[in-house]
């Protein structure tokens, strides 16, 4: 290997992450003599190595300095590592002042032999990179020093020492652990042999340190084997920093041969044989240790917190001397101690307690080796601490309580005014063996008889390990904070059940003992049962000498993930109880709702929590854990194929919580579950979900989903491919189908249209679909060209083709779209046509302009003057309008103040869409601008309008102007009343003059048209303002009734100043009518039936239905205003058999409109046939006579002379009824004698009638066509 000799500084310098590997070699500290400060260690490493690639030295040999151990001697370490990673294996330090120095470094030191004059291994600080601390390991080393410590760990060191042998240290301790707050030195010692040590201590732990020592052997230590906290603080000759929180754990160690002499000026004020454990204001656990041959005390604790269990002590002094630390001019720090199952051998006294609280349980209390002492001695040295002196001398716990002993069973509370011994399950002990050596007051020393208590935590009958069990007294003060073992048991602990004070007795009072009758919980000044009644004020203490207050306790048990429980009990004896935790069940939620659709692969997501999630917002991790009280371990899913929960699947936890509950995360905060169903048919499927928190299941959540495995199919019915459209709208329609047929109905979602053309970017439009669908595509806003547009159309369902074609097969259609620009539209709203406009500076012109395929850019206005050959008046601010509302509304004002009174003007407007103009819209107005400028024009008062007259009265129009009057005129009549009385309008109530002037009302004759001239002449207005139009007067102009209607008529009212008001337009519509009849029903009538006849005629005229045989009135009806009438003829008014119904219209018999009606079967009337023939003959004769008279009258009207000749000759020359008489005679002569009536071979004829062989009766003659029914 390498050999380094006579090197001025260092043999090797390693820097900057270099990581050489040395095998063998001899390395020597520098030999610089001229400048001693330049002497270098044999190995210097600065920032060398990495955690994964450290500097490595195998079997090196080091030679160090021989200068001395004081700071002035300039001795050197053989190795100096700073902020480095260095491993030394099987190294040898044959000689030198100092061995290895690790400053802020990590690595390992294994199987080294180190022999030095001063220290062997010095560790200062720890190596930390990016918040991670790297430890130094030293194992299987042999370290021997002449003067100082074999091992030191300073300033926040992080070290593990295992299986080492350390000895020497004639002027030091075996191990020194020293650090100052806030840098905590953490050192673990395991399986080391420490000693002989010729100087001071085995382990000297001072400052802010945390030490774990297990399975070590401490032998032949000159003074205390263990010091945690330097008790020489304040002593002359000692330079010791102030006490700081410190913690140590000693378990399974062996201590032997402790016999040195120690001294203390402040704490003990004398020399004394050194104890095994000397604990000063520190937190120490001492478990399962064995002490042999200790000449002094086993334990001395000053202001400490200690946990001592299952140890064996063989010592000549006191087993445990527990005292307070009096800080000069400061607080008093009492000790708090717990002792259980310890064995005390050969001790002169077991417990000596001063101003501290000690609990002892389950121990044999041996008799003292000296007959002059008691097994236990208690005292309160200071003055009494009570409220009267401001709690002076009260006890507190030392600051070391911030790092209490690991798993300390007691609560961190101390009785502040008493020395307290709590005892339970002690052998060879009663109150007479506890001597109260000194007490300042009644309550300065307390003996609390306790009972052993143990609990077993379970949930649902299963034992719960690692559960926290908190015991509190009746007032909520913590007593024990315990953790259950793997079987769910807590340790046995002592809970006070009775309290004893040396307050009275049968002899001396007090007598230094607390065992007299009455010195119990009824005299302890404590409310033991929490009822706020103290001692004798409590009824429990008034029931006899053997009674007392029973101690009440609360027990709270909790384990995260298992449950929570709290109850109370009165302690009367040993208690071994089972606690059943109450676990809050978990909750699982599923994001997808019932009816959600999955495409082939089912993928559920959701959330879950245990316990109470509340709002889900937590201030910190602790609150989150407390509220939820657990975490979900798994989420189970029962698929449709699962028959039970024994066949389940599991969700995947996507929370990345690593199983921890924090303020913003938790297991299964988000989760998912995938399940392949691609081979299943489309249908509804049900899944069930539940969560398990290790104890209970959540309620089951059920989801029924739609499975979607096939894409839908679409059919397009319209339009057809290649169609041409130019109207702005294309209607697409068709059907779509999908194989899903579950409870959620059709799965067709949207119909998608992918639209493209050479002038438009491809766009996809979804519209609402269904099994039958349609959509109107408005292409008016598209580019104004004619071109082909391509459409790809497909249907989507709940999973397939949503927005994209995907697996669907689209229907492709090409359409020829002609969207060339269409002109805009314009409508004038104000003024209205023929409006009388009062002249003024702001006459409103308004309207609506729209463009069906774009936007209107402007509206142009022009005014034409008919009085000036239709020339356009000069333009003004009203001429161009560019402000147009989104709905197309526009408005402007026009100055009409200088226009001529009663002149007509044409207001024209047109719109432009940027390319094309609309046509001109036009309104004609009349300017009201009278010479008398103060004149108020008349007013046409429209419905619901109100006018205020100058006299202050107001008039509101309640009438409704009817825009149309219908007049019915007889088409075939020449009578003067063939149009009735015409139609009338009361105009007086429609016109008003605000000034009360008389108005003249006329029919307005539009000068621009000749069509209304005749109407204007024939509409008459009387002095009362009643306008009447009777169309009969129009017969003088034309016999065509189609030309008798008068439409768009107006009325004008004028005041004396010739100011006018115009009415709204009205139409007088003439309808030509004539009488008509038709039977609504048909066929024969039952005897309880009726026949219904309807027809037309002039309104107001009466129609009467009569029997053609008897002229009996069968029914009547007035013709309604719409020219129609209806009459029901009941069969009860008719004869059985054949009947004839005739009609009178305006008292005239309308023979041509008669109807035959059969009542009952045709045979029913055969036996009355001869009567029928007679009656029928009479009727016919009468009818013919009536016809003759009618013709005669009419003829007379036409030609008076000829009618006169006919009328004179008729009575003498011919019987006009002879034909009727003749037929009757012939019929009578032809009748056979028999009853039966046979059809004659040749029947006589009657004008207007014919024989019907089928019905065996006469019916109206149909030779000219069938009769009207």
JOCOR-V516680 format. One record per residue. RES is the residue in one small letter. PHI is phi in whole degrees, -180 to 180 (* if undefined). BURIAL is # if it has 24 or more other C-alpha atoms within 12 Angstrom, else .. Layout:
# JOCOR-V516680
RES & PHI & BURIAL
RES & PHI & BURIAL
This chain:
# JOCOR-V516680
x & * & .
x & -71 & .
x & -130 & .
x & -113 & #
x & -138 & .
x & 52 & .
x & -96 & #
x & -57 & .
x & -110 & #
x & -110 & #
x & -70 & #
x & -137 & #
x & -118 & #
x & -122 & #
x & -139 & #
x & 52 & .
x & 66 & .
x & -63 & #
x & -139 & #
x & -70 & #
x & -119 & #
x & -102 & #
x & -115 & .
x & 71 & .
x & 105 & #
x & -118 & #
x & -125 & #
x & -125 & #
x & -63 & #
x & -57 & #
x & -116 & #
x & -58 & .
x & -109 & .
x & -72 & .
x & -122 & .
x & -63 & .
x & -69 & .
x & -89 & .
x & -61 & #
x & -115 & #
x & -64 & #
x & -61 & #
x & -123 & #
x & -121 & #
x & -129 & #
x & -128 & #
x & 63 & #
x & -96 & #
x & 71 & #
x & -135 & #
x & -58 & #
x & -93 & .
x & -143 & .
x & -77 & #
x & -68 & #
x & -124 & #
x & -129 & #
x & -105 & #
x & 55 & #
x & -80 & #
x & -121 & #
x & -117 & #
x & -125 & #
x & -110 & #
x & -81 & #
x & -133 & #
x & -107 & #
x & 130 & .
x & -105 & #
x & -80 & .
x & -65 & .
x & -89 & .
x & -80 & .
x & 63 & #
x & -73 & #
x & -128 & #
x & -75 & #
x & -77 & #
x & -130 & #
x & -128 & #
x & -117 & #
x & -131 & #
x & 51 & #
x & -136 & #
x & -122 & #
x & -139 & #
x & -111 & #
x & -123 & #
x & -123 & #
x & 55 & #
x & -81 & #
x & -132 & #
x & -111 & #
x & -73 & #
x & -162 & #
x & 144 & #
x & -78 & #
x & -130 & #
x & -91 & #
x & -103 & #
x & -126 & #
x & -111 & #
x & -111 & #
x & 49 & #
x & -132 & #
x & -128 & #
x & 141 & #
x & -144 & #
x & -129 & #
x & -129 & #
x & 57 & #
x & -95 & #
x & -116 & #
x & -124 & #
x & -128 & #
x & -136 & #
x & -84 & #
x & -105 & #
x & -103 & #
x & -93 & #
x & -128 & #
x & -113 & #
x & -120 & #
x & -123 & #
x & 75 & #
x & -142 & #
x & -88 & #
x & -127 & .
x & -131 & .
x & 54 & .
x & 83 & .
x & -103 & .
x & -94 & .
x & -107 & #
x & -93 & #
x & -103 & #
x & -109 & #
x & -130 & #
x & -142 & #
x & 56 & #
x & -104 & #
x & -115 & #
x & -125 & #
x & -131 & #
x & -124 & #
x & -82 & #
x & -112 & #
x & -99 & #
x & -76 & #
x & -62 & #
x & -141 & #
x & -131 & #
x & -135 & #
x & -125 & #
x & 54 & #
x & 77 & #
x & -64 & #
x & -127 & #
x & -137 & #
x & -123 & #
x & -112 & #
x & -135 & #
x & 58 & #
x & -103 & #
x & -119 & #
x & -130 & #
x & -155 & #
x & 101 & #
x & 58 & #
x & -67 & #
x & -120 & #
x & -149 & #
x & -108 & #
x & -64 & #
x & -134 & #
x & -116 & #
x & -123 & #
x & -138 & #
x & -160 & #
x & -119 & #
x & -57 & .
x & -98 & .
x & -84 & .
x & -91 & #
x & -83 & #
x & -117 & #
x & -133 & #
x & -120 & #
x & -119 & #
x & -140 & #
x & 57 & #
x & -96 & #
x & -110 & #
x & -119 & #
x & 121 & #
x & -65 & #
x & -120 & #
x & -89 & #
x & -95 & #
x & -123 & #
x & -113 & #
x & -74 & #
x & -123 & #
x & -117 & #
x & -107 & #
x & -134 & #
x & 94 & #
x & -87 & #
x & -133 & #
x & -138 & #
x & -118 & #
x & -122 & #
x & -131 & #
x & -137 & #
x & 60 & #
x & -98 & #
x & -117 & #
x & -108 & #
x & -137 & #
x & 51 & #
x & -90 & #
x & -64 & #
x & -122 & #
x & -66 & #
x & -63 & #
x & -134 & #
x & -125 & #
x & -121 & #
x & 93 & #
x & -85 & #
x & -78 & #
x & -81 & #
x & -56 & #
x & 93 & .
x & -77 & .
x & -65 & .
x & 87 & .
x & -117 & .
x & -103 & .
x & -131 & .
x & -70 & .
x & -63 & #
x & -61 & #
x & -134 & #
x & -57 & #
x & -144 & #
x & -140 & #
x & -148 & #
x & -128 & #
x & -118 & #
x & -141 & #
x & 62 & #
x & -97 & #
x & -121 & #
x & -124 & #
x & -145 & #
x & 60 & #
x & -108 & #
x & -146 & #
x & -69 & #
x & -107 & #
x & -120 & #
x & -144 & #
x & -156 & .
x & -83 & .
x & -92 & .
x & -79 & #
x & -108 & #
x & 61 & .
x & -178 & .
x & -84 & .
x & -160 & .
x & -70 & #
x & -63 & #
x & -82 & #
x & -75 & #
x & -115 & #
x & -118 & #
x & -120 & #
x & -122 & #
x & 47 & #
x & -133 & #
x & -113 & #
x & -136 & #
x & -109 & #
x & -128 & #
x & -127 & #
x & 58 & #
x & -93 & #
x & -125 & #
x & -117 & #
x & -114 & #
x & 52 & #
x & -97 & #
x & -83 & #
x & -111 & #
x & -72 & #
x & -77 & #
x & -136 & #
x & -123 & #
x & -123 & #
x & -120 & #
x & 57 & #
x & -106 & #
x & -119 & #
x & -131 & #
x & -128 & #
x & -123 & #
x & -142 & #
x & 61 & #
x & -102 & #
x & -121 & #
x & -113 & #
x & -120 & #
x & -147 & #
x & -85 & #
x & -93 & #
x & -77 & #
x & -62 & #
x & -141 & #
x & -106 & #
x & -113 & #
x & -135 & #
x & -91 & #
x & -114 & #
x & -89 & #
x & -86 & .
x & -55 & .
x & 56 & .
x & -142 & .
x & -75 & .
x & -107 & #
x & -106 & #
x & -81 & #
x & -90 & #
x & -126 & #
x & -135 & #
x & -128 & #
x & -123 & #
x & -153 & #
x & 57 & #
x & -90 & #
x & -113 & #
x & -114 & #
x & -115 & #
x & 62 & #
x & -79 & #
x & -75 & #
x & -159 & #
x & -81 & #
x & -129 & #
x & -130 & #
x & -121 & #
x & -136 & #
x & 48 & #
x & -149 & #
x & -117 & #
x & -130 & #
x & -113 & #
x & -129 & #
x & -147 & #
x & 56 & #
x & -133 & #
x & -89 & #
x & -96 & #
x & -72 & #
x & -69 & #
x & -67 & #
x & -73 & .
x & -108 & .
x & -73 & .
x & -94 & .
x & -120 & #
x & -107 & #
x & -58 & #
x & -131 & #
x & -134 & #
x & -128 & #
x & -154 & #
x & -125 & #
x & -85 & #
x & -75 & #
x & -65 & #
x & -62 & #
x & -103 & #
x & -153 & .
x & -62 & .
x & -67 & .
x & -109 & .
x & 69 & .
x & 58 & .
x & -64 & .
x & 67 & #
x & -69 & #
x & -95 & #
x & -133 & #
x & -85 & #
x & -68 & #
x & -58 & #
x & -63 & #
x & -64 & #
x & -71 & .
x & -129 & #
x & -69 & #
x & -56 & #
x & -61 & #
x & 55 & #
x & -66 & #
x & -76 & #
x & -92 & #
x & -73 & #
x & -84 & #
x & -134 & #
x & -132 & #
x & -67 & #
x & -85 & #
x & -132 & #
x & -147 & #
x & -85 & #
x & -124 & #
x & -116 & #
x & -107 & #
x & -133 & #
x & -154 & #
x & 56 & #
x & -96 & #
x & -100 & .
x & 62 & .
x & -148 & #
x & -145 & #
x & -66 & #
x & -76 & .
x & -100 & #
x & -113 & #
x & -93 & #
x & -93 & #
x & -76 & #
x & -158 & #
x & -150 & #
x & -87 & #
x & -158 & #
x & -58 & #
x & -102 & #
x & -69 & #
x & -130 & #
x & -126 & #
x & -115 & #
x & -111 & #
x & -72 & #
x & -124 & #
x & -120 & #
x & -76 & #
x & -131 & #
x & -142 & #
x & -127 & #
x & -124 & #
x & -90 & #
x & -137 & #
x & -141 & #
x & 53 & .
x & 84 & .
x & -104 & .
x & -66 & #
x & -118 & #
x & -87 & #
x & 62 & #
x & -88 & #
x & -90 & #
x & -122 & #
x & -110 & #
x & -107 & #
x & -128 & #
x & -81 & #
x & -64 & #
x & -104 & .
x & 86 & .
x & -78 & .
x & -65 & #
x & -112 & #
x & -138 & #
x & -126 & #
x & -120 & #
x & -128 & #
x & -75 & #
x & -82 & .
x & -58 & .
x & -96 & .
x & 91 & #
x & -92 & #
x & -87 & #
x & -65 & #
x & -70 & #
x & -129 & #
x & -100 & #
x & -112 & #
x & -60 & #
x & -117 & #
x & -149 & #
x & -124 & #
x & -126 & #
x & -129 & #
x & -83 & #
x & -118 & #
x & -163 & .
x & -166 & .
x & -77 & .
x & -112 & .
x & -62 & .
x & -138 & .
x & -80 & #
x & -127 & #
x & 71 & #
x & -138 & #
x & -121 & #
x & -108 & #
x & -71 & #
x & -59 & #
x & 89 & #
x & -86 & #
x & -137 & #
x & -70 & #
x & -87 & #
x & -139 & #
x & -99 & #
x & 72 & #
x & -123 & #
x & -86 & #
x & -73 & #
x & -104 & #
x & 75 & #
x & -94 & .
x & 66 & .
x & -115 & .
x & -101 & #
x & 48 & #
x & -69 & #
x & -74 & .
x & -87 & #
x & -55 & .
x & -62 & #
x & -95 & #
x & -113 & .
x & -107 & .
x & 137 & .
x & -69 & .
x & -91 & .
x & -98 & .
x & -162 & #
x & -71 & #
x & -86 & #
x & -79 & #
x & -108 & #
x & -135 & #
x & -110 & #
x & -124 & #
x & -118 & #
x & -123 & #
x & -155 & #
x & -142 & #
x & -59 & #
x & 92 & #
x & -119 & #
x & 142 & #
x & -145 & #
x & -158 & #
x & -142 & .
x & -153 & #
x & -130 & #
x & -156 & #
x & -95 & #
x & -87 & #
x & -121 & .
x & 180 & .
x & -56 & .
x & -129 & #
x & -128 & .
x & -119 & .
x & -106 & #
x & -109 & #
x & -100 & #
x & -73 & #
x & -101 & #
x & -95 & #
x & -87 & #
x & -66 & #
x & -77 & #
x & -133 & #
x & -125 & #
x & -122 & #
x & -120 & #
x & -65 & .
x & -74 & #
x & -91 & .
x & -57 & .
x & 90 & #
x & -64 & #
x & -103 & #
x & -120 & #
x & -100 & #
x & 62 & #
x & -102 & .
x & -78 & #
x & -136 & #
x & -84 & #
x & -131 & #
x & -180 & #
x & -143 & #
x & -158 & #
x & -159 & #
x & -107 & #
x & 68 & #
x & -113 & #
x & -88 & #
x & 57 & .
x & -80 & .
x & 82 & #
x & -110 & .
x & -126 & .
x & -73 & .
x & -157 & .
x & -64 & .
x & -63 & .
x & -64 & .
x & -62 & #
x & -69 & #
x & -68 & #
x & -68 & #
x & -84 & #
x & 58 & #
x & 168 & #
x & -144 & #
x & -72 & #
x & -91 & #
x & -162 & #
x & -120 & #
x & -101 & #
x & -129 & #
x & -98 & #
x & -82 & #
x & -58 & #
x & -85 & .
x & -85 & .
x & -90 & .
x & -157 & .
x & -73 & .
x & -74 & .
x & -118 & .
x & -126 & #
x & -115 & #
x & -126 & #
x & -78 & #
x & -99 & #
x & -80 & #
x & -106 & .
x & -79 & #
x & 55 & .
x & -89 & .
x & 55 & .
x & 79 & .
x & -104 & #
x & -98 & #
x & -126 & #
x & -65 & #
x & -128 & .
x & -157 & #
x & -168 & #
x & -59 & #
x & 61 & #
x & -58 & #
x & -133 & #
x & -149 & #
x & -146 & #
x & -144 & #
x & -111 & .
x & -150 & #
x & -81 & .
x & -127 & #
x & -67 & .
x & -95 & .
x & -91 & .
x & -73 & .
x & -66 & #
x & -173 & #
x & -93 & #
x & -134 & #
x & -112 & #
x & -117 & #
x & -124 & #
x & -129 & #
x & -152 & #
x & -112 & #
x & -124 & #
x & -104 & #
x & 98 & #
x & -128 & #
x & -129 & #
x & -96 & #
x & -75 & #
x & -58 & .
x & -78 & #
x & -106 & #
x & -113 & #
x & -132 & #
x & -105 & #
x & -118 & #
x & -98 & #
x & -94 & #
x & -124 & #
x & -117 & #
x & -131 & #
x & -75 & #
x & -72 & #
x & -119 & #
x & -120 & #
x & -129 & #
x & -108 & #
x & -90 & .
x & -136 & .
x & -82 & #
x & -87 & .
x & -61 & .
x & 89 & .
x & -67 & .
x & -115 & .
x & -135 & #
x & -139 & #
x & -90 & .
x & 96 & #
x & -132 & .
x & -119 & #
x & -99 & .
x & -96 & #
x & -150 & #
x & 172 & #
x & -133 & #
x & -145 & #
x & -136 & #
x & -149 & #
x & -71 & .
x & -66 & #
x & -145 & .
x & -92 & .
x & -73 & .
x & -94 & .
x & 76 & .
x & -60 & #
x & -100 & #
x & -70 & #
x & -101 & #
x & -113 & #
x & -103 & #
x & -108 & #
x & -120 & #
x & -95 & #
x & -110 & #
x & -152 & #
x & -161 & #
x & -71 & .
x & -117 & .
x & -152 & .
x & -67 & .
x & -61 & .
x & -136 & .
x & -108 & .
x & -119 & #
x & -92 & #
x & -130 & #
x & -64 & .
x & -115 & #
x & 166 & #
x & -57 & #
x & -122 & .
x & -138 & #
x & -156 & #
x & -155 & #
x & -97 & .
x & -98 & #
x & -93 & .
x & -100 & #
x & -64 & #
x & -87 & .
x & -79 & #
x & -53 & #
x & -84 & .
x & -138 & .
x & -107 & .
x & -159 & #
x & -83 & #
x & -119 & #
x & -104 & #
x & -126 & #
x & -115 & #
x & -121 & #
x & -147 & #
x & -107 & #
x & -112 & #
x & -114 & #
x & -69 & #
x & -132 & #
x & -96 & #
x & 58 & #
x & -83 & #
x & 91 & #
x & -132 & #
x & -66 & #
x & 54 & .
x & -90 & .
x & -83 & #
x & -105 & .
x & -80 & #
x & -93 & #
x & -108 & #
x & -134 & #
x & -115 & #
x & -120 & #
x & -91 & #
x & -106 & #
x & -99 & #
x & -120 & #
x & -59 & #
x & -63 & #
x & -104 & #
x & -66 & #
x & -73 & #
x & -118 & #
x & -143 & #
x & -137 & #
x & -93 & #
x & -102 & #
x & -137 & #
x & -81 & #
x & -86 & #
x & -65 & #
x & 65 & #
x & -72 & #
x & -85 & #
x & -105 & #
x & -71 & #
x & -62 & #
x & -177 & .
x & -76 & .
x & -135 & .
x & -80 & #
x & -83 & #
x & -121 & #
x & -144 & #
x & -178 & #
x & -133 & #
x & -127 & #
x & -137 & #
x & -128 & #
x & -69 & #
x & -131 & #
x & 177 & #
x & -128 & #
x & -81 & #
x & -91 & #
x & -161 & #
x & -125 & #
x & -109 & #
x & -120 & #
x & -139 & #
x & -117 & #
x & -105 & #
x & -112 & #
x & -62 & .
x & -72 & .
x & -123 & .
x & 56 & .
x & 63 & .
x & -72 & .
x & -81 & .
x & -75 & #
x & -59 & .
x & -69 & .
x & -154 & .
x & -59 & .
x & -81 & #
x & -73 & #
x & -129 & #
x & -122 & #
x & -116 & #
x & -92 & .
x & -126 & #
x & -67 & .
x & -57 & .
x & -87 & .
x & 95 & #
x & -71 & #
x & -145 & #
x & -160 & #
x & -152 & #
x & -123 & #
x & -132 & #
x & -84 & #
x & -109 & #
x & -67 & .
x & -105 & .
x & -78 & #
x & -82 & .
x & -58 & #
x & 66 & #
x & -81 & #
x & -97 & #
x & -137 & #
x & -106 & #
x & -99 & #
x & -120 & #
x & -140 & #
x & -144 & #
x & -118 & #
x & -135 & #
x & -102 & #
x & 103 & .
x & -127 & .
x & -118 & .
x & -99 & #
x & -79 & #
x & -74 & .
x & -79 & #
x & -95 & #
x & -134 & #
x & -132 & #
x & -96 & #
x & -126 & #
x & -123 & #
x & -82 & #
x & -103 & #
x & -143 & #
x & -66 & #
x & -57 & .
x & -79 & .
x & -63 & .
x & -89 & .
x & -66 & #
x & -102 & #
x & -69 & #
x & -61 & #
x & -130 & #
x & -88 & #
x & -95 & #
x & -76 & #
x & -57 & .
x & 71 & .
x & -86 & .
x & -128 & .
x & -121 & #
x & -103 & .
x & -84 & .
x & -64 & .
x & -79 & .
x & 94 & .
x & -80 & .
x & -128 & .
x & -129 & #
x & -114 & .
x & -78 & .
x & -102 & .
x & -75 & .
x & -115 & .
x & -73 & #
x & -87 & .
x & -79 & .
x & -151 & .
x & -123 & #
x & -106 & #
x & -120 & #
x & -99 & #
x & -124 & #
x & -66 & #
x & -73 & #
x & -106 & .
x & -111 & .
x & -113 & .
x & -69 & .
x & -69 & .
x & -101 & .
x & -64 & #
x & -110 & #
x & 65 & #
x & -103 & .
x & 76 & #
x & -134 & #
x & -130 & #
x & -133 & #
x & -84 & .
x & -87 & #
x & -60 & #
x & -84 & #
x & -106 & #
x & -117 & #
x & -139 & #
x & -108 & #
x & -58 & #
x & -93 & .
x & 79 & .
x & -75 & #
x & -72 & .
x & -114 & #
x & -107 & #
x & -116 & #
x & -133 & #
x & -80 & #
x & -82 & #
x & -103 & #
x & -64 & #
x & -68 & .
x & -89 & .
x & -143 & .
x & -96 & .
x & -64 & .
x & -96 & #
x & -65 & .
x & -64 & #
x & -63 & #
x & -62 & #
x & -76 & #
x & -91 & #
x & -84 & #
x & -102 & #
x & -121 & #
x & -86 & .
x & -65 & .
x & -91 & .
x & 84 & #
x & -95 & .
x & -98 & #
x & -131 & #
x & -125 & #
x & -114 & #
x & -64 & #
x & -55 & #
x & -63 & #
x & -73 & #
x & -66 & #
x & -72 & .
x & -96 & .
x & -159 & .
x & -81 & .
x & -80 & .
x & -64 & #
x & -63 & .
x & -103 & #
x & -86 & #
x & -71 & #
x & -119 & #
x & -115 & #
x & 58 & #
x & -85 & #
x & -133 & #
x & -122 & #
x & -123 & #
x & -111 & #
x & -123 & #
x & -97 & #
x & -61 & .
x & -93 & #
x & 67 & #
x & -78 & #
x & -125 & #
x & -139 & #
x & -111 & #
x & -82 & #
x & -72 & #
x & -74 & #
x & -143 & #
x & -111 & #
x & -106 & #
x & -102 & #
x & -101 & #
x & -111 & #
x & -78 & #
x & -129 & #
x & -146 & #
x & -73 & #
x & -149 & #
x & -139 & #
x & -150 & #
x & -88 & #
x & -73 & .
x & -92 & .
x & -154 & .
x & 86 & .
x & -72 & .
x & -102 & #
x & -72 & .
x & -66 & .
x & -109 & .
x & -93 & .
x & -154 & #
x & -111 & #
x & -113 & #
x & -118 & #
x & -129 & #
x & -174 & #
x & -126 & #
x & 171 & #
x & -81 & #
x & -53 & #
x & 95 & #
x & -83 & #
x & -92 & #
x & -111 & #
x & -122 & #
x & -96 & #
x & -132 & #
x & -75 & #
x & -69 & #
x & -92 & #
x & -117 & #
x & 60 & #
x & -66 & .
x & -71 & .
x & -99 & #
x & 165 & #
x & -151 & #
x & -160 & #
x & -85 & #
x & -75 & #
x & -73 & .
x & -64 & .
x & -91 & .
x & 85 & #
x & -122 & #
x & -147 & #
x & -147 & #
x & -132 & #
x & -101 & #
x & -107 & #
x & -76 & #
x & -64 & #
x & -65 & .
x & -91 & #
x & -111 & #
x & -80 & #
x & -69 & #
x & 107 & #
x & -87 & #
x & -136 & #
x & -125 & #
x & -111 & #
x & -118 & #
x & -132 & #
x & -103 & #
x & -122 & #
x & 57 & #
x & 72 & .
x & -106 & .
x & -77 & #
x & -99 & #
x & -61 & #
x & -70 & #
x & -110 & #
x & -76 & #
x & -136 & #
x & -98 & #
x & -133 & #
x & -99 & #
x & -104 & #
x & 79 & #
x & -74 & .
x & -66 & #
x & -69 & .
x & -61 & .
x & -101 & #
x & -68 & #
x & -74 & .
x & -106 & .
x & -58 & #
x & -63 & .
x & -64 & .
x & -61 & #
x & -64 & #
x & -64 & #
x & -62 & #
x & -62 & #
x & -62 & #
x & -60 & #
x & -63 & #
x & -64 & #
x & -59 & #
x & -63 & #
x & -64 & #
x & -64 & #
x & -63 & .
x & -65 & .
x & -64 & #
x & -61 & .
x & -59 & .
x & -61 & .
x & -63 & .
x & -63 & #
x & -62 & .
x & -63 & .
x & -62 & .
x & -62 & .
x & -66 & .
x & -80 & .
x & -145 & .
x & -63 & .
x & -67 & .
x & -66 & .
x & -64 & .
x & -66 & .
x & -62 & .
x & -66 & .
x & -69 & .
x & -74 & .
x & -88 & .
x & -67 & .
x & -64 & .
x & -86 & .
x & -87 & .
x & -156 & .
x & -87 & .
x & -68 & #
x & -101 & #
x & -59 & .
x & -63 & .
x & -70 & #
x & -66 & #
x & -61 & .
x & -66 & #
x & -66 & #
x & -65 & .
x & -63 & .
x & -66 & #
x & -67 & .
x & -69 & .
x & -82 & .
x & -71 & .
x & -78 & .
x & -73 & .
x & -69 & .
x & -69 & .
x & -68 & .
x & -110 & .
x & -96 & .
x & -70 & .
x & -68 & .
x & -69 & .
x & -139 & .
x & -90 & .
x & -67 & #
x & -106 & .
x & -132 & #
x & -60 & #
x & 87 & #
x & -134 & #
x & -148 & .
x & -85 & #
x & -107 & .
x & -68 & .
x & -67 & .
x & -96 & .
x & 58 & #
x & -159 & #
x & -80 & #
x & -134 & #
x & -58 & #
x & -64 & .
x & -111 & .
x & -65 & .
x & -91 & .
x & 123 & .
x & -65 & .
x & -69 & .
x & -79 & .
x & -108 & #
